[in-house]
Amino acid sequence: MADSANVNRFAHDAQSRITATTIGMDALRPIMHFQVWMLRMWADSIERFAGNYEKALDETATITEEKSAKQRAA
């Protein structure tokens, strides 16, 4: 009799842990989605910054080359 009570208690405890884990994962899901969204926004901002930086660097190089060409021509 005592063995069946222990088995039932063990099964109930296992089911409770599974339920608690499921509830915990359901609670974490929106937080994880928000973190992924923030990382994507951060990565997009870095990519835009890198593109703008490269564009400005190219423009500066072009202006410098034009000035050097004008000075050599003069």
Secondary structure, 3 states (H helix, E strand, C coil): CHHHHHHHHHHHHHHHHHHHHHHHHHHHHHHHHHHHHHHHHHHHHHHHHHHHHHHHHHHHHHHHHHHHHHHHHC
